[in-house]
Amino acid sequence: MDFKNATLPLVQYFQRSLDIFASVRAYKLDSDVLLPALMIKQVDDTTIQIIVRSNDDIEALELCEFIGNDLKRNFARVTGINIFDIDFQSTPIPDLDEETDDPEAWCYLSINYFEN
């Protein structure tokens, strides 16, 4: 069975289902990205990272938590990949982007899916 990257199906899910982000990206948030912004990337075959960048640190943290919980509750709605479980590996952590000094929050999620 071939490896299937979960990043693009997750990005497409959030682009379709949420209008709270000005930008939803895979792998990288450019310094000039419109905020609030969501970035999703697959770190290894069972881990994804979520980063939310905002103008406000509390908003970034709350949105990161919201995204993780939304995925836990609604992973069956993601198309293009057959997910059977998602859960937090780490709680959302507030931070500052090193390049822009914009507030952000990030977390890691365990993802288990069939590679079909």
Number of C-alpha atoms within 10 A of each C-alpha: 6 6 9 15 17 24 20 19 16 25 19 16 18 22 17 10 10 11 10 14 17 14 18 25 21 16 16 13 19 10 11 7 15 16 18 20 21 31 19 24 21 20 14 11 14 14 18 22 21 21 28 31 30 23 15 13 18 14 17 28 24 14 25 25 20 13 18 21 15 12 21 17 13 10 19 13 14 19 13 14 20 17 17 11 14 21 16 19 14 12 15 24 15 20 18 14 14 8 8 10 11 17 21 27 26 24 21 22 22 17 22 16 15 11 13 10
